[in-house]
Structure formats: structure tokens, C-alpha cells
Amino acid sequence: MSDMKSFAIAGVGRMGKPVAEELLKLKANGAVSKFVILTRSPNLADAAKAAGVKLFIPSEWSLYSKGITDGFWISHNRVHKHIEEIGLPYALVFTGQSELTFSSFLGWNIPAGRVTIFGDGNSPITWTTSRDAARFVAHTLTTFAAKQLAGRVISIEGDRKTLNELVAAYTTRTGKKLEVTYKPVSEQESILKGSSPFAWEAIVAWILVAWEKGAADLRTSPEGLANKWWPEWNPKSAVDAMVESM
């Protein structure tokens, strides 16, 4: 039984908005008594510690970052270390790729019927929509006690598909064929070597390389998947999310 009924969300961006909406739904049945939306702050963890927060969930929502010390993910590792140093109870939530992934800067120009894949496109990737991730987090926070979640890594997976499987599924679903261009992943690896890890092109390259190298498959995370925590979750498929995002 959860001992958490009051929640604060920093910002209402890609994940803050749906999480807030899901908590609002739970407020209607009494599972949530109060929640507030805060302005983002670089010192948020310190403020949470000073306020006596029972459980802090830093912004993750994507690929596994715990212990990762290369690329732009190194900034996440620094946050994790700081939280541990100040003794703030926290949990990490990883959800894989979302519907926002299907954009031209990552090679998916679906309106034009073209997809660019770096590598062979056969590595499994975890996909979870923002809404399904928000539903799972809201359910978890109002089901389990803070002490049960503190120190936990919560990886969830709405669907698992390779890039090639998604291309095929899209054609089956819509009847529209996507023209796929394959390029060597070494092109993106070269960008990583020659750019600051926080440059936009390096961030994109890091993601594209992670896809090809299998680092986007959350099944392989040391803690495994937490889907079993909520058997009734019933998340949306990746191809449904892709079609609806167009």
C-alpha cells in the first residue's frame, strides 16, 4: 500500500504533462490528495532533500542511463551521484523510445515516405508512449510505499520492435510503403568522436548508435523489466503510436 498521496512535478514538458494528467485522474478516486506543478530548478534535488521528500524521481524517461559515463548521458550520471551524496531517496524510471522518436532528425520522414537507418536495423528497441509511461508511473506511485521504491530502477516496455520490423508493420497497417536507405553506423560514430557530447549532432548520433548496438533494449538492463508490477497495464503498440503521431 502506498504511503504517498501528495506529489510535485517539475515542469509540464513531454512527460510532466501526461504524468500530471494521470495523477489528476487518480485524485478523483482519492488515491491522490494533492499535487502541485513546480518551475524547473537546477537545484531541485537539494530543494527536495530540504523539504523532506519521501521519493525523488529525476528526469529520465528514455534509454538506460545508470552508470553510463559516455556521451551526453554523463550528465545523468552526475545527477545520480549528487542525489546519492545528499542522501535523497530516489528511483529511476526508464521507458525506452516514445512516439516523438518518429521524426526526421532521427531518420523517420514518414510524411515523405522515407526512412534512413544507420546499421542493419535488426537490433530490438524498447518503445513506450508518453501516455503509457505516465499511466505506469502514476499507478506505481499510488500502489507501492516510498520505501519499496527507493533505490529501485524501474524499466518498462510498452512494445519491442526492430527498426525493420516497424517499417514492415507500418506498411501492413497503412498499406503505404516506406523507402528505406541504409547507411553505415560508422558515420554516426565519427560524429561522436569529433563533437562535444552535448552538441545537438552528437546527441542524435549517440541515440542512433545506441539503437544499432542494442543499448535501446531495456530487457538487457541489469534489473530487467518491471512490467509485471502492473499486469493490467495494456500499453499501446509501437506501430499504433507511430501511425497516430503522424
ABEGO torsion letter per residue (X at the ends): XBABABBBBBEBBAAAAAAAAAAAAAAAAGABABBBBBBBBAAAAAAAAAAGBABBBBBBGBBBABGBABEAAAAAAAAAAAAAAAGBBBBBBBAEBBAAABBAAAGBBAAAGBBBBBEAGABBBBBBBAAAAAAAAAAAAAABBAAAABGBBBBBBABBBBAAAAAAAAAAAAGBBBBBBBBBAAAAAAAAAABBAABAAAAAAAAAAAAAAGAABAAABAAEBAAAABAAAGBBBAAAAAAAAX
